Every structure is written in structure tokens, then in C-alpha cells.
């Protein structure tokens, strides 16, 4: 039954990929279609309000510039709100202003779609803050990432017409995708008992006669976009493990599919743009293969349990339950963990710090690779980066100029890709090393020896991959951690976006090379294998040593 | 590299203006209108669920939320999972002990000793592991059916209710997997204890 329920969720996802991928294509192909009738009028009003008179296509630099400027404005306004929220309306629980470095960390975290949280929602965020900053940024950061991925796809599949208009794409992503689906998912979640209210914390006398405070708030509306936008920041400190955020197994399934579907549909959308659906499915297959391998690792490790506890002699057949909820058990927890780190969401329905060593290795490795589906934007685009790298390596081996989708891959693209590939391990490993050189870093570790290394490593990996989950024992609300992870999140998001949009801009301006019998095909099973091989090879070369020092050493010494 | 040869480009000045106006628009639409409309619809369609699924005892007093676990130290009640925050819902969380952390073993051994003292007649090999491990949220409202059944003999002795009656009660309050397949079978400890107090009257 446990394995069956995971297979059913994956099967439902497979059924959703084609319709959702097609819908995404209709939204962003900018050709007239049926959805215009419903949404066209709303969009025209929005274009008027924002003063967008000219919807012409932009070059890659202008596109990225527009995105970054918009992000800067959102960050500035949000920072001001967090610093002043104590005195603003919508604060029935009388929560104070947020401290400066924590506000810095929080706005960067939500703007970069990371949602690393060094505050706890129930005690550190007013309802107005939860809505106007957190919920709002969950929409805008997801839309920012998604439209970058779309612009990248346009760049590598179309010629010479620019990458699209950022503001038009940005508004469309909200109006046609995130807002309508978010309202729908919100209502379904409320029906399944996720609270949605503006009343303050309830105080009750419990059955055993003590006073119990029960915080509530506008939870469902945050919960839906948190997953649809692969954001992951919880209303409460324990995120989707909290019974109000995720009250039943079926809400767990809905949250999993919400965060997974759009990411998983992007390769199909790419196939439609490239007029080669098979190419899209090959990318999808490579992602799904890696995903299933990681899911098996987590599930079977958690099911086997923690040997330290098993040897005490009680009935531990249900697996490791430390840090897990009874309603989810091992299967729903393992599936959620693997999806949330694949789709770079970062919400958790169990505590990752308490996972068995190899069970915790899987989410860590998925974030290090950062290509298994991936969240809005960077995930899919990163996989394309490895695809181009794979083509390049094969080209070198057979001694001909590498081509991808009919375009020659040359020095300029490879330099940009090298920057993006090297930046990721650099901003993970260097800060981790620094955190061990100062007591500012080591003081935060709450678990001894090897697992302590994993805690710091996980925090920076999660920041760099814009995931946002954590080995949450880490006492990370200090100036050192707020600032260092804030910077890692910034670099993790924007360096790769700029480099890869540069690649897209460069490829868009190239002449098409006619396909011949000697062309290296990228839409067959062989290429799926090459792609997986490239990802694993690069990943192992960069991260294996530190993985051995952390989770593997913990696994080998755990008796 | 000349990629930006697209006609009628917006000037950088107007990009700033459009960026500012779209940010303000989206703060209003996504940050204020969307959550408020959602709240309105939720309160209209699902008033009980939207307000925390509160439960009342037989005399109509609200005693908590069926979704939020409570602390039952009294051995004559069914007990829930270990909670490092003592089910204080004002916060949420767990110890976050790694499997290799010696503190984890220490805490588990304390729970085991306590269990053995209160339930001397139950074979230890039949005690499910969810009873002595900390839940993720610290507020887990459920235990596994086996964990409830393991407590029957203790409660039966303390309350002088027959074991069969208690077992029937546990079975009645056992919730199946969602749609018959998702998640795990579970028992809501608060609801079970409410029924237990009724039975004892």
C-alpha cells in the first residue's frame, strides 16, 4: 500500500504533464487562442494600470534588466513593510517590527523563490506581513522565475525576434496561471480543513484543563501559492508538517502535485516551442529517472529506520518516525521530501534534520544537482545547460562542432555555462568552509560530529539552490547566518539567470545549421543517458568529498 | 554580440516606471485582494473548516481543535506522541535530533522507562515506535491504531472499563487511509479521549 500510493501520485502527475504543458504553451506562445476571451480583457486593464504602452519583444539584456528592476522594487517595498509592520493594520496578535538583518534575509529569501525562513511565522509575522509581503512575493517570485524559463526557451527555439516582453509575460503568468489556480486550490484546501480567517489566535481550555493557544490566520491562501509557485515558506515554523497547513494525507497529495506539476510540464512546453515533442519528453525522462532513484533512496532508508532506536526492541516496523507525522507515515513523508527538494520548493512535511543519514542524503543531493525538475526558472534551465554541456562533450569526443537544436555551440556559450556550473558549488562549499572557521558558524550547530557538518552544508546548499528547506535544528537567526545565506541566495538566483539568459540571447541570434545525417541527435534515449551521465559526473566531481564527510560518514558510524 | 536590435525599445527610464507600477499593482492584487477574497469565500462556504475545526465537549465548551494535538499526562487518558514543546501550539517544532545525536537516545530511553513503569503488562516488542518518537510539528493529533490498542490494558485498569469496550472505542475512532490508499490509518487522540470521558460518566 505504501509503494502503491507513491506510484499513484506519480501516475497522476504523468497524466497532468501534457494538458498543463499545452496550457503553458498557449499562454506564452503569444498566438491568439481560446484563453484570450477569458483573460484578455483583464490583462488589458492591467497593462493600462502599469503604463505598459509598448509590448514589443526585448533582447536578453533588456529582459533580464526589467526583471531585476521589478525584483528590486518589490524587495524595497517589502523590506519597509517588515520593518514597520508592528504599527500597521492587520496585526491582531500584536507582533513587533522585524529586526534589520532578519528582514534583509527574509525579503531576499522570498524574492529569490528560496523561502528559507529564519523567523517563525506564528510569533514573528503579522497577518498583514503574511499577506502583503509573504503571499505577494510567492506570486511575484514564481512568476519572475517562470517567465525567465519561458524567455530562455524562446531564445533557444526561435530566431532573431528577441526573447519576448518581460512585463507582458509577467502579468500573463499571474492572470492566466497563478491567480486562478491559487484561488481554486485555496478553496479545496479550506474544504479539507486548512484554516482561512482573520481572527486572532484562539485560546481554549484543553480537555486536561490547561490553557492552549491555537494560532490561525489566512493560512490556505498562502499554502496554495506556496506550492504552486514552488516557494515553500510556511505560515508556521514547522511548515507543512503543521496540522493546520497540511491536515490530511489527501492535502499532502494535493500539495505535492501543486508544486510538481508546472515544473514537470515545462519540458513538454519546451517540446512544443521547439516543434519537437520528443525532445521535451527526453528531457522529462532524464529528470524522472533521477527522481525515482532519489525517491527509492529516501523511502527505503526511512523504512529501515534508525538502528539506534530499532535495537531498543519495540515494534519499529513502520520505519523511522522521529520528526514525522502519523497521518503521513513514511511513504507520504518520503515522497514529499523528494518532490520538495526536486522542485526546489523547500516546504517540508517532516523534519529533514531527523531523516536517517541516507534518507537525508537524497534531498541534499537533489539540491546539489539542482536539475531534477527544478522550481520555476532555474531548474529546467539548468537541465538545458547540462544538455548543452553534454552535446559539447560528445562533440569533442567525435571531433566535430557541437550543435544543439540546429545551432552551433561555441566558445561564448560554453564560457557562460562554465560560469553558471562553477558558481553553484562555489557558493555552497566556500561558505560552508567559512562557517566552520568561526564560532559564529559553529555555535549554530545543534547536532554533534558528522551531522553538524551536514547541517551547515544543507543550509548553504538549500540557499544556493533557492530551495529553502533546512536541517532546522540549526540556530540560524543570527547576523552571521542571516547575511551569509542572504548573499548566497542572491548569487544562487541571479548569477545563473544572467549567464543562461546570455546563452539564450546568443543562440537566438545564430544561423540555423541544416540537419544532416551526421548531426548528433538530442531527441533519443542515448541522449537521455548522456544527459543523466553528465549531471551525475559533474555532481560527483564537485560534491562527493563533502558528502562523504557528512551523511555517508554518519551512515557508516551509526550503530 | 548585438542581440538587442529590436525596434521601438522602451527606454530604461520607462522600465523603472513600469516596474514600480506593476509592483504596486501586484502588491494590491496578490497581497491584499487575493487573500481577502479567499477569506471571504472560505468563511462563506466552509465556516467550520476555515476557523480551525474546533471541537466541543458534551456541554458545548470548546476544548480545542481536532487538528491540534493536546498533552495528556494523566495515565488514565490515551496519550499522544512525544512533543518537545509539550503541545504548546503557540509555537511549533521538535528537537530536530539527528539519528546519530546521543540526546535522541537519551530522550527515547526516558520515554521507554516511563512507558514500562505505566504499562508493565504490555510486551515491549508490541509497542509501536510512533509512541516514543517526537512528531515533526510537535502537535501531531494522531497515533497509530496499534499505539492506541497498546494503552487499552492500562486505561481499563485505571478506569474500570472493560478492555473490549475500550477496544471497540478505538476501532470506532480509527480513521482509514484517505480515499482508501493515501497516508496511514490513525486515531485522533483528542476525539478518542472525549469519547472516553463520555464513556466514564
Interface residues (C-beta under 8 A of the other chain):
Chain A: X1 X4 X5 X8 X46 X49 X50 X51 X52 X54 X56 X57 X58 X59 X60 X61 X62 X65 X66 X69 X70 X72 X73 X74 X77 X120 X122 X123 X131 X132 X133 X135 X136 X138 X139 X140 X161 X162 X167 X170 X171 X174 X179 X182 X183 X186 X187 X190 X191 X192 X193 X194 X195 X196 X197 X198 X199 X201 X202 X204 X205 X206 X207 X208 X210 X212 X213 X214 X215 X216 X218 X220 X221 X222 X225 X236 X237 X238 X241 X242 X243 X244 X247 X248 X249 X250 X252 X253 X305 X306 X308 X309 X312 X313 X314 X315 X316 X318 X320 X321 X322 X323 X324 X325 X326 X327 X328 X329 X332 X348 X349 X350 X351 X353 X354 X355 X356 X357 X412 X446 X447 X448 X449 X450 X451 X454 X471 X472 X473 X505 X506 X508 X509 X554 X557 X558
Chain B: X1 X2 X3 X4 X5 X6 X7 X8 X9 X10 X12 X14 X15 X16 X17 X18 X19 X20 X21 X22 X23 X24 X25 X26 X27 X29 X30 X31 X32 X34 X35 X36 X37 X38 X39 X41 X42 X43 X45 X46 X49 X50 X51 X52 X53 X54 X57 X61 X62 X63 X64 X65 X67 X68 X69 X70 X71 X72 X73 X74 X77 X81 X87 X88 X89 X90 X91 X92 X93 X94 X95 X96 X97 X98 X99 X100 X101 X102 X104 X105 X108 X109 X112 X124 X125 X126 X127 X128 X129 X130 X132 X133 X134 X135 X136 X137 X138 X139 X140 X141 X142 X143 X144 X146 X177 X178 X179 X181 X182 X183 X184 X186 X190 X193 X194 X197
